[in-house]
Amino acid sequence: QVQLGESGGELVQPGGSVRLSCVASGIIVSTNTMRWYRQAPGKERELVASITSAGVTNYADSVKGRSTISRDNTKNTVYLQMNSLKFEDTAIYYCNVYSEIWNRSYWGQGTQVTVSS
């Protein structure tokens, strides 16, 4: 059974930083493409960042240059570091992986990031 557990969301001021964590079980993060999505109120869920098994990273234009996705293979954990936060970064952030073994996508429960002064 694949499980993803996000944490690290918080209330931060504009310009601040947050580091989100996604602990995985039942799947190895280093051999899968791991993704971070976010969903703001009234908006569709959008892809924020991804990291492949080869370590290739990609970012949405909206966060490029101020976000870093990384992983710790020893902890089977994926991170999303976000800096210079803006009001529009307010959203629930979800960790995601597609399992080719189980032929389905898995999601965590999400973690709330609120950017407010």
C-alpha positions, -999 to +999 in steps of 0.1 A: +000+000+000+014+033-011+010+062+013+022+098+011+023+121+041+028+159+036+038+183+063+054+217+068+026+239+057+021+271+077+011+307+078+039+329+065+043+365+055+049+376+020+086+372+012+090+344+036+099+308+031+085+273+037+098+238+034+073+211+027+080+174+032+064+143+018+073+110+035+065+080+013+059+044+022+052+015-001+071+032-029+107+043-033+110+080-041+143+076-058+130+052-085+098+072-093+089+106-105+076+125-076+055+156-080+041+185-059+008+199-069-012+227-053-048+238-053-059+273-044-095+281-034-117+281-064-090+270-087-079+237-103-051+217-090-019+226-107+015+210-110+042+229-092+073+208-094+086+174-102+117+153-098+125+122-119+143+091-108+174+106-126+171+137-105+158+159-133+136+187-119+109+208-135+090+237-122+059+257-131+067+291-144+049+306-114+074+292-089+105+289-111+136+305-096+122+306-061+115+269-055+135+238-052+123+202-052+147+177-037+147+143-021+164+124+007+167+088-004+177+076+031+145+091+045+124+082+014+112+118+015+107+145-010+109+182-002+097+214-017+115+245-006+097+277-015+112+312-011+100+347-017+064+336-011+036+356-026-001+359-017-009+337-048+012+308-034-016+303-008-029+268-015-031+233-003+000+215-014-002+178-024+025+152-030+018+128-059+033+097-074+022+075-103+029+039-096+036+019-128+034-013-107-001-005-094-011+015-125-025+043-105-018+077-090-014+083-053-020+115-034-012+126+001-037+144+023-022+178+016-006+205+037-019+241+038+004+270+030-011+305+037+007+336+027-007+366+045+005+398+062 
